[in-house]
Amino acid sequence: RSTPRGAASFDVHATPAVTVHVIHSPATKPTADSRWPLDPDIEVVVTIDVTSRTIDDNQVKISYYNREGNELAVAWLYLTCVDVSLDVDLSRSGRVKSKGKDKAKWTWGPDGQGAVLLVNCDRDSPGAGGTDSGQVDIRTLADLQDMSVMLLHTQGPSAIFAKYQVVLHVPETDADKVRVFHAIRGDSHPRYKPVLGPDKLSYALDRAGHGDSTFYVEGLAFPDRGFSGLVSFSASLLEVPHKDSPGTPIFTDTVVFRVAPWIMTPNTQQPLEVFVCSIKQGSDSNEAFMEGLRALLRKANCKLTVCSEQDTRSDRWIQDELEFGYVEAPHKTFPVVFDSPRNRGLKDFAFKKILGPDFGYVTREPPGKGVTSLDSFGNLDVSPPVTVRGKEYPLGRILIGSPLPW
């Protein structure tokens, strides 16, 4: 639109921070004085890698010439460069690094990339009724250690962010799987404001343009049927022409987390702690068994936890009620007890006696009302690491058994 009538060629000059790329076919070449023909196949691309200090501090000058080489007109392009970047632990090193590539892609394996999120299913907060993920606040610094860090970097002239808004948002399909807290610096110590989650899909930054904003992300749901474990977050720069009008997206940066699954441990591993139910009353007393078990565990140098009849309500089959596993991310690992829906005398034992600081808890109920023998975890196990028909299973294979002949 700025090309004058009669123009045949042009040249481009820019201020030092601007890089100019002229994209053209091999047959198209500039003249000796660096002028390009006005060819529709030629494209001029400009990029800036230095954040602006003031508005319009970068310029591009385009001069148009006629066939005789006389300058006909000049067009000026004024540019303001702002930096907006959403960053996570892309390389799984335990630290957030900026300027990562392909942040919206998650791949498996030692050479893969993408951040990992833990379900915050332990109870670090004293006095909390359930798991920490059930609390809409952060009560202890230990609770923060179970969360993944996400940094939002915004930089540029302050006058720009008076007109353009930076908004952090999560898709509606992912919102019930995660919760995000914003660390807001206070006079004495930071406070942690819940900004995204099941009841909130977007959050506008009040003070964009002043460097890094730190967010803590916790998982609320394990990967399961209907949920692959992938969740995404985006930061968008929006142009807001009027206070009450919806913003127009100018730029969006997206990151992806995968919620770490619950991983079952094989009983061939070195034991750390053995749980056993004590039955002292009646003809079904297991005192002789307990005596032999204590002697064995003293030799194995393994901790023994004895569950009283009062705690177990005389239900001795603890292997049917509990299965132990763990969750792991680059920054944190902790054990998690899986509570069966079998729900007999030991129904409340795992929740009341095992759930605690850095010891998580998860349970599942069957889709229907009926509980079968397959819901008893004596029928649930996992093999050691194994290779089957050339395929490696580094965490083993889960085995579900049932009484014959079914």
N, C-alpha and C positions, 0 to 999 in steps of 0.2 A: 504493500500500500504506500510505502514511502518512496518507491522507485519513480523518478521523474520521466516524462516522455522524452524519448530519444536516447536514453541511457543504454550503453552497450557493455560496460564493464564496471567493476567495483573493487575496492580494497577495504580491508578491515584492520583497525588498530585498537588496542585496549590498554587500560591501566595495568601496572605490573602484576596485580593479584589475579587477573583474569587470564585464563588459557583459552586460545581460539583454535578450534579444529575446523578445517575445511574438508568436507567429505565430497569426493568427486570420483568420476570414472577414470580409468587409466588414459582414455583418449583426451580428457580435458586437462589442460595445463595452464598455469598462470603465465603472464607475459614477463618480460625481463624486469619490469618495474613492479612485480608482485601484484598485478591487477588480474582479477578473474573475470571471465566472460559471464554475462548474465544468462546463465543456462538453468533451466528448471530442474536439472538433475543435481545441481550443486546445493549442498546443505551446509550451513554454518552453525556450529555448535559451540557454545561458550560455557566454561565451568569455572568455579571458584573454590579454592580449598582453604581460604582464610576468612574467618568470621569478620563481618563488618563492624567497625567501631561507631560509625554514624550512618544514617540513612543515605542511600545513593552515593556512597563513597567509591563505587566502582563504575566505570563507564566504558562503553564500546562505541567507537566512531566508525561509521560506514560512509565512504565517499563514493559517489556515482559519477561516471565519466561517459562522454559521448565518443563516437568513433574516432574523432580527431584527438582524443586524449584530454579534452578540457573538462574540468570539474563542473558538474551541473548542480549538484545538491549534496547536502550532508545530513545523515540521520544519526541521532544519538540514542543509545540504549542505556538507561540508568539501572544499576543493579545493587541490591542489598542482600548480603549473604547471612543467613542465620543457621545455627547448628541445632538440629533436633535429632536425638538418638536414644533409642530404648535398648538397653543392654542387659544381658544375663550371663551366667556361667556357660557360655557356648561350648568351650573346649573341655568342660568337666574337670577342671583343674582345682576347683574349690575357690576360685576368685573370678570376679566379674571383670572382663576386659572389654574395652570399647572398640568401636569400628569393626565389628565382626561382619562377615559376609554370609549371605543365605541364612539369616537368622530365623526365617519362617520355615526352615526345613529341619526335620529331626531324623537322624539315622542311627541304627543300632551298631554295636561292636566297638572294639578297642580304638578303631580309627574313625568312629562315628562322631557326630556333633549334635548338640542340643542340650538344653538345661534339664535338670532332674528336680522333681518336687516330691516332698514327703507328705503323706497324710499325717497331720498333727494329732495322732491318736494316743499319745501318752498323757500323763497328768502331772505337769510341772507346777501348776498353780495350786497353792494350798487352799483348802476350803472349797475347791471346785467340785461340783456334783458328778461330773462325767469327764470325758476327755477334753483336752484343750481346744480341739476343733469345735466343740460345742459352745465355747465362750466367744463373745463378740468383742473381746478386749484382750490386751496383753498385760498380764499381772506380774510376770517375772522376766528377767533377762534370759533365764534358761529356756523360756518358751521361744524366744527369738532364734535360739540355736537350731531349732527344728525346722525353721523356715528358710526359704531360698531368697537371696537378695536380687532385686531388680532395680537398675539405675536408669533414671530419665535425665538425660543431659540436654539442657536448653541454653543457648548463648546467642547474644546479638544485641543490637541497640534497644534500649528499654522502650523507646517510642513505638517500635514495631509491635511489641507484645501488648501494647494498649489497644491495638486494632486487630491483632491476630491472637487467637486463643489456642492454648495447648491442652488437649483433652486426652486422658488415659481411658481406654474402654475395653470391655470384654464381651465376646459374643453371648447372646442370651442362652445358647445351648451349653455354654461352659460355665455360666455364672454360678450354678448351684454346686459346682465341683471345687471351687476355690474361694479364698478370701484374701484380700490385699490390705495391708496397713501402710499408711504414709508416716514416715518418721519426721515429725515436725520439731525443729529446734526450739527449745524453750530457754528461759533465763537460767535455770539450774540444770535441767536434764530434758532430753527429748520426750515428747509424748507420741503415742502411736494411734493414729486416727484410722478407723476402718473406712475404706473408701470404695472398694469393689467387692462384690460377692453376690449371694443369692438375691438380695433385695436392692442391689445398686449396680447398674451396668456401665456408668461413665462417671468420670471425675475430672473437673476442670481445675488446672493449677492456678492458684492465686498469684504466685510470684514466679512466672516463667521468665527465662532469660538470665537467670542468676547462677548458672552452673548446674550441679547435680542435685537431684531429688532422690532420696533413698526410699525404696518400698520393700516390704517383707511379704512374701507370698506363702500361704499354707494350703495344703491339699485338704479337701473335706471328704473325698470319696475315692475308694480304691478302683483301679481298673476292674471291670466286671463285664458281664453280658450287657451289651448295649453301650459300653463306654470303653474306648480303646486306651484311655489314659492321656490322650493328647489334649492340651488346653492352650489357647493363644491369648495374647494381650497386644494391644496396639496403642501407639501414641500418634495423634493426628494434630497437625497445624491447621487451624480453621480460620478463614477470613470471616469476620463478623461485622457486616456493614452497619447494622443497627442493634441496639441492646437486646431487643426482644425477638430478633430474627434468627432462624437457624443458620449455623455456620456452614460455609462452603469448604470442603477439604482441599488443601493445597498440597499437603504431603502427609504420608502415613508410614510409620515404621512398625513392623510386627515381629514379635518373638514367640517362640513355642516352647512349652515345657511338656515333659511326659511325667505323669504321676508314677512314682516307683511302685511296683506291685508288692504284695505280701509274698515273701519267699519262704517256703517250708524247708526245714533242715532235716537231713536223714539221721536216723538214730545210730549210724555207724561213726558219727563224729565223736570227738572226745567230749564226755559229759561235763557240764559245769555245775548243774544242780538237778537233783532228783526230787520230784514231788510224789508223796505216797500218802494214802489215807490210812489212818489208824482205826481199827475196829477192835475194841476191847471187850465189849459186852456180848453175851450169848455164845451159842455153840459155833458161830461163824467168826470167832476171834482170829485175828491174823498176827498175834503176838510172836509166834515162832517165825513167821515170814519176816516180820520187822527186825527181829534179832539178827537173822542171817543177812538181811539187807544192810543193816548198820555196819556189820563186820566187813562186808564187801566194799562199802563206800569208804570206810577208813583206809583200806588198802588202795583204793583208787584216788584217795585224796580229793573227794568230791563232796560238795555241800548237800546235806539232806534236809528237806523241808517236810515236816510231818503235819498233815492236815487233820485236825481233831474231828471227832464225830459230831461235835456241835456245829463246826463249819461245814461239814459235808452232809449233814443230816443222814448219816449212816450209809451214804452212797460211796462204795469203795472203788467204782470203776472210773477212775480219773482219766485214764487214757481214752475213754469214750467221750469225755467232756471237753478235753483241751488238746490243742495242737500248737506247738511252738514254732515260730519262724522269726523273720526279721524284715526290716526295710532298710534300704541303703541309698545314699546319695553321696556325691563327692565330699560334702561338708559334714555329713552326720550319718551314723548307723545306730539303730537301737532295736532290741528284741520286741516282738509283738506276739501276744497270745491270741489264738483264734478260738473263740468260744462256740461250741457246738449248739445247734438248736434242739439237741436231745432233751435238755431241760428237766432233769430229774433232781435228785437231792443236791447235786453239785452246781445247780443252775446259776447261783449268784457268786460262786467262789472266785472265779477269775476276775470279775469286775470289782469285787470288794477286797480281795487279798493280793492280786498280782498287778493290776493296773496301778501305775505310779510314775514317779520321775524317771524318764528315759526307759520306761517299759510300757509299750502300747497295748491296746486292746481293740479287737474287732470281732464282730459276730454277724451271722446271717440267719435269716428265717426263710424256710421254704416258701415258694410262691403260693402253694395251697395250704390247707390247714393241717394235713397229715404229716407226721414225722415217721420215717422208716428207719430200718437198721443201717441204711447207708448214710444217715445223718449222725450216726455214732462214729466218733473219730478213731475207734479201734479198727475201723474199716477204711481209714485214710492214711496213706503213707507216701513216702517219696524215696526213690532209689538214690544211691550215691551217683556221682557223675558217671555217665555211661555213653558208649558209642553203639548205635544200632543201625545196621545196614549202611555204614559209612557216615551217618549223620551224628554229630556230637550233641550231647545234652549236658552242658557244663554244670547245670544246677540239678541234674537228675530228672526223672520222669515221675509224675504223680500217679499213684496206684490207688484205685478204689475197688474194694473187695466186697463180696456179699456171701451169705451162706449158700452152699450147693443145695439143690441143683439149679437155682434160679439164674 
